[in-house]
Amino acid sequence: MTPEFLFHQRRKFMKLGVGTLVSPLLLESLLAEVLPPLNYLPQNVDMKLTSEQDATSYNNFYEFGFGKSDPKKNAKSFNPKPWTLSITGEVKKPLHIELQDLLGKVKLQERVYRLRCVEAWSMTIPWIGFELRELLAMVQPTQKAKYVKFTTLYDPKQFPAQNSFFASIDFPYVEGLRLDEANHPLSILAVGMYGKRLLPQNGAPIRLVVPWKYGFKWIKSIAKIELVSERPISTWEKQNSREYGFYANVNPNLPHPRWSQAYERVIGERGRQKTLYLNGYADEVGHLYEGMNPKELY
């Protein structure tokens, strides 16, 4: 199959000559909203993908509103360019970098991952991004670094709910991972989906994707990353620690205080299906939690 970006830009590519190696930066100037060519490394390729329409119109992004359709409706004026990402804290080489410059230094890949929301619905999405451990290696964490703290951009002009009745939520949104979780090769920072750049409602321009954890851990529109020695308090843990813990590992045997997690509704499909422990990624990440109380892992 001819990639979509080649089809639309075929005349420009023909002018470059046969065998020309095209850099990601040149592709960015040619392709606008379409990302550079990818190393295709899909997981669980037997899974049926959620339609792009569903994945971009049924979203939780409370900075744009509480309803599932609010993010798409209220994010139209959001401008993710330019975007600076800062990585500081317990690191030897702090980094403040424009996102486009960062994309020229990492290996973009496509990863097909399942998304399991704590609300008991799920999707399967082809994400585009790079392994988080690539970025961590650039900044060289010190021996004091035990956790990675992520913070969403705080900008009430672009995120209307940050300065409204949603102020009961302590914005900006904060999330965190243990350092070994962040360094696991399944943990990625996504910049696209379905072969295109992330849309605002999906967390543009860069978001966290950790497929064995509930979706509220997948922090969107990341502006700041800090390496810290003490465990950060995540937004929903701070909001309601009884219902939302730090780890947020998918576990069908551990119900939410208000509903079961044994089954999930697959968006775009009829009926429900059984939820898998660690969202089906137990073979890859189960060893990270050996000897821990399952209740601690939520």
HELIX and SHEET records of a PDB file:
HELIX    1   1 GLU A    4  HIS A    8  1                                   5    
HELIX    2   2 ARG A   10  LEU A   16  1                                   7    
HELIX    3   3 PRO A   24  LEU A   31  1                                   8    
HELIX    4   4 GLU A   52  ALA A   55  1                                   4    
HELIX    5   5 TYR A   62  PHE A   64  5                                   3    
HELIX    6   6 ASP A   70  ASN A   74  1                                   5    
HELIX    7   7 LEU A   99  LEU A  103  1                                   5    
HELIX    8   8 LEU A  132  VAL A  139  1                                   8    
HELIX    9   9 PRO A  160  ASN A  163  5                                   4    
HELIX   10  10 PHE A  165  SER A  168  5                                   4    
HELIX   11  11 LEU A  179  ALA A  182  1                                   4    
HELIX   12  12 PRO A  200  ASN A  202  5                                   3    
HELIX   13  13 GLY A  215  LYS A  217  5                                   3    
HELIX   14  14 THR A  235  GLN A  239  1                                   5    
HELIX   15  15 TYR A  277  GLY A  280  5                                   4    
HELIX   16  16 ALA A  282  VAL A  285  1                                   4    
HELIX   17  17 GLY A  286  TYR A  289  5                                   4    
HELIX   18  18 PRO A  294  LEU A  297  5                                   4    
SHEET    1   A 5 ASN A  39  TYR A  40  0                                        
SHEET    2   A 5 GLN A 109  ARG A 116  1                                        
SHEET    3   A 5 TRP A 121  GLU A 131 -1                                        
SHEET    4   A 5 ILE A 188  MET A 193 -1                                        
SHEET    5   A 5 LYS A 196  ARG A 197 -1                                        
SHEET    1   B 5 ASN A  39  TYR A  40  0                                        
SHEET    2   B 5 GLN A 109  ARG A 116  1                                        
SHEET    3   B 5 TRP A 121  GLU A 131 -1                                        
SHEET    4   B 5 TYR A 263  VAL A 266  1                                        
SHEET    5   B 5 ARG A 272  LYS A 274 -1                                        
SHEET    1   C 5 ASN A  39  TYR A  40  0                                        
SHEET    2   C 5 GLN A 109  ARG A 116  1                                        
SHEET    3   C 5 TRP A 121  GLU A 131 -1                                        
SHEET    4   C 5 ILE A 188  MET A 193 -1                                        
SHEET    5   C 5 ARG A 207  VAL A 209 -1                                        
SHEET    1   D 5 LEU A  95  GLU A  98  0                                        
SHEET    2   D 5 THR A  84  GLY A  89 -1                                        
SHEET    3   D 5 ILE A 222  VAL A 228  1                                        
SHEET    4   D 5 TYR A 147  THR A 152 -1                                        
SHEET    5   D 5 VAL A 174  ARG A 178 -1                                        
END                                                                             
